Amino acid sequence: MDTYLVTGAAGFIAYRVCEMLLARGDRVIGIDNFCEDYDLAVKHWRVAQLSQFDSFTLHHGNVADMAAVQQAVGEHDIKAVINLAARAGVRASVIDPWDFVQTNMVGTLNLLEICREKGIKKFVLASTSSAYGANVPTPTTENADSSRPLQPYAASKIGAEAMCHAYHFLHGIDVTIFRYFTVYGPAGRPNQAMFRFVQWIAEDQPVILYGDGEQTRGFTYLDDIARGTIAGLKPLGFELINLGGHEVISVNALIQMMEEKIGKKANIIRKQAHPADMLTNQADVSKAKSLLDWQAETSLSDGVQALIDWYYVERDWAKQVKTL
């Protein structure tokens, strides 16, 4: 039985990574500060799923607090650190960039220092497709320019990536960095479109749409992302890998798909586009295929249906989740 430290364990991608590790027989030490960046009911639901495993331990703490990280690690023989703790969201980072720097940059530094001190040889970092900024070719390869981030969120993640390389170079830590493209699925972040749209349409609430709806995203289902993240635990030296974004759809077409599956019409209220939002994203994932033998397996139609099915099973509480 191997032991992994997974940060942000109550988070969307992290909880599913934890669940998959636990299901295969590993031990997981989780840490999360239960940041109130969105409704905590969703985070508590995720942790409830993980708490069914005896081999899961959760520590309440912030990765930006070195003492909290040290307490979580304790005397455990950690095989790898999977750093999925993050302040995410392009718009929120414009309002409070300091919090993003603390979690995404200082938190990453603390975890890298723990790896150096404890001799932990493997480090996985969650980064973002937002790092690519504007006017990059699509599908976007890892070689696309990421020197001009458009928001503090992206800038903080690029800073974390750079620190990872420094620790790889100086201390020989094996690092895999994943730039995730748009991820969706059951128990997703309620401040993202997928959760919001399902709830709003199902509950006959106004669907707030920023821009004309012709902006596109490359979506990838949660299980595919979690599986790829775990594949990144293999020794790779230092690699930056795109993960996700394989099936592209406009926001208008996504809403139409949900209307058909839910059986209700969306009451759309259009608002001005936010300048921090990207108009499109789509990943070139050939590197993930080459290095990890990874490719997405869940179609957008099936994944959206799974999200809707989950919502209706959990509807008693999910309909009360705050999405704005």
N, C-alpha and C positions, 0 to 999 in steps of 0.2 A: 504494500500500500504506500503510494507516494503522497506527500503532503504539499499542497500549493497554497500560497497566499494570494487571495483574490480581493482586490480593492474595489470599492463601490459595489459591494456584493448585493445590495438592495436595488441596484440599478437595472435597467432594462436588459442590456446585453449581458451584464455580469451575472445576473441571477440564472440565466439560462446556461451560461458557461459553467457556473457552479453546479447546477443540476446535472449536467452531462458528466462532469467529472465525478460527482458523487455516485451517479448511477453506474459508472463503470468500476467503482470500488475504491476510488481515491479519497483522501481526507482533504477537506477544505477549511482553511482559516480565513474567514471573511472579516473585512473592516468596512464600515460605512458610517458617515456622520448624519445621515438622514436629513440632508439639506432640504429646505423647504422651497426649492425652486419650482416644484409642482406638488400637487396634492399627495400627501403622504399615505393615503389609503392604498394607492397602487403599490408603493414600496413595502408596506406592511403585508399586503397579499403575497408579494413575491417571497418575502422572508418566511412567511408561513409555509410555503411550499418547501423551502430548503430545510426548515426546522424539523421536517419529518425524517430527516437523515441523522442518525446518531453520530456520523462522522463529520458533521458540520458544526463549526463554532463561529459565532458572530461577536465581534468586538465593536462597540460604539465609539467611534473616534474619527478624527480628521487626518488625512494623509499629510496635510500641511503642518501637523503637530508631530514632531519627531518622537516625543515621548509616547504618544499614542501608537505610533508605528512600532516602536521598540516593544511596547507591552503586548501588542498583538503577535509579534513574531516570537517573543519569549525565548524558550529553549528548543523550540520546534526545529526539526531538521527539514528545512524548506527546500524542495527541489527547484522551484521556480516561482517568480513573482509575476502575476498577471495584473498589470495596472490598468483597470477599467474605471477607476474613480475619475470623475471629471465634472467640471462645470461646463455644460454644453448649452448651445443656443446662440445664434449670431446676434439676435436683437437684444437679448439680456446682457450680452457682453458689452454692448455700447453704453448701457446704463451703469453697470458696475464692473468695470474692467479689473479692478483690484482683486476682487474675489476670484476671477478667472486666473489671474497670475498666481495667486496663492495655491489654489487647488491643482492647476494643470502644470505649473512650472516648479513651484517650491515642493509640492507633493511628490512630483516625479524625482526631484533631486533627493529628497529624504529616502525614497525607496531604493534609488540607486546606491546611496550611501549604505543602506542596510545590506544590500547585496555585496558591496565591497567588504564591509565589516564581517559579515557572516560567511563569506565565501560562496554565496549563491551564484551560480554560473549562468542562469537563464532569466531573461527579463523580456516580457511582452508588454508593449505599450499600445493603448488605443489612441489613435489620432483621427484625423478627419479629412474628408474630401474638400472641405472649405479651405484647406491650405492652398489649393491650386489657384484661388483667386479668379480674376476675370480673363476672358479672351483666351482660354486654353483650348486646344483641340479636343474634340470628343469623337469616339471614346478617349478618355484621358489616360495616358500612361504615367508611370511613376517618374519618368524623366521630364514631365511638363514643369514649367516654371512655378516655383512656390516661394519666390523671394519677395512677392508683393501682396501680403495678406490684406483682405478687405475689412476685417473686423478684429477686435481684440481677442475673440475666441480663437480664430485661426492663428493669430500671432502667438498666443500662449501655447498652442499645440506645436507650432514650428519650433518654439524655444525649447519645449520638452524633447522634441526629436533631436535637436542639436546637442542637448545635454546627454542624451543616450549615446550618441556617437562619441562624445568625449570620454565617457566611462568605458565604452567598448575599446577605444584606442588606448586609454591609460591603464585599464584594469582587466582587460580581456573578457568582459562580460558579453555573453552571446545575446544579441538583441534582435527581436522581431518587432517592427513597427507596422501596425495596420492602419491604413487610411480607410476608414469605413465610409461607404456611400450610404444613401438613405436606407435605414433599416426599419422594418415594421413587423408587427405580429401581436399576439395576445399579450395583455398587460403592458402595452407600450406606453411611452411617455404621453401623458394627456395634454401636454403643451405642443405636441406635434400633430400634423394634419390627419394622419390615419385614425388615431383614437378620436380626435375631435369630430371628424366627419361622420364616423359611425354613430357616435353618441348623439350628435345633433340631428342627423336624419332619423334615427330610431325613435328619438324622443320629440320629434316635431319641433325642434328648436331652429332658429335661424342659423344658416351656414355662412359664416363669415369668410369671405374669399378676398385675399389681397391680390391686387392686380387683375389682369384680364382672364386669368385661368389658363392661358396658353403656355405658361412656364412649365417645364418638364423636369421630372426626376427619374433617376434610375433606381428602382426599388428592389430590395432583396429581403427575403423572409428571415426572421430571427434565427430559426434552427440552422439555416445554412451559414449564417454569420458566426454563430457559436461554434459550429463544427470546424469552420475554417480557423477560428481563433485558437482552438485546441490543437489543430494541426501545426500551428506556428510554434508550438513548444519544442519542436525538433531542433537540433543544432543547425544554425544557418550562418553563424558569424555575425554579420550585421546586414539586415535587409529591411527595406521599406517596401510594403506590398499593399496594393489596392485590394479591397475586399468589398464586394457588393455592386450595386448599381447596374445589374445585368438586364433588367426589363424596364424600358423607358415608357412613360405615359404622361400625358398632360394632366394638369389638375382637373380641368373640365372633364376629361374622359374618365378620370378616376372617380369623380363624383357620380357620373352617369353609371359606371359599373356598380357602385355601392347602391344607388337608387334601385337598380334592377335586382340586386341580390337581397336587399332589405324589403323591397316592395313598397317603398314610399318615395315621394318626390321631395327633393331638397328645396328649401326656401332660401335662396342664395341672396346674401347682402354683400355687395362688392365695395371694397375699400381700396384706397391708394396703396400701391406696392411700396414696400419698405426698401430703402436704398441698400441695406445690408444683405438683402436676399439675392441669391444667385438665380439666374434665369434658367439654367439647365445644369445637369450633371449626369455623367455616364462614365462608368469605369471600364478601362481595358484591364481585364483580369487574367491575361495570358501569363503573367508572372506567377500568380497564385496557382494556376494550373501546372506550370512548369516545376515550381519549387515544392508545392504542397499537394499536388494532384487534386486540387480543389476546383469545384465548379458548383454553381447554384443548382439545386434540384427541384425547388418548389416554384411552380408557376405563380404569376401575380394573381390570376383568378383564384387558384386554390388557396393561396395565402390570405387574400382578402376574405374569402369565405371562412377560413379558420379563425380569423380575427372576429368576424361578425358572430360566428358560432360561440366563441369564448364570451363575447360581450353579452349575449342573451343568457348564457348559463350564469354569469356573474351580475346580471342586470340589477338585482336588488340594491347592490351597493355601487356598481359601476355607473349607473345613471346619475348618481349624486356627486360623482367626481368633478371637481372644478377644472375646467379646461381653459379658462382665461385668467 
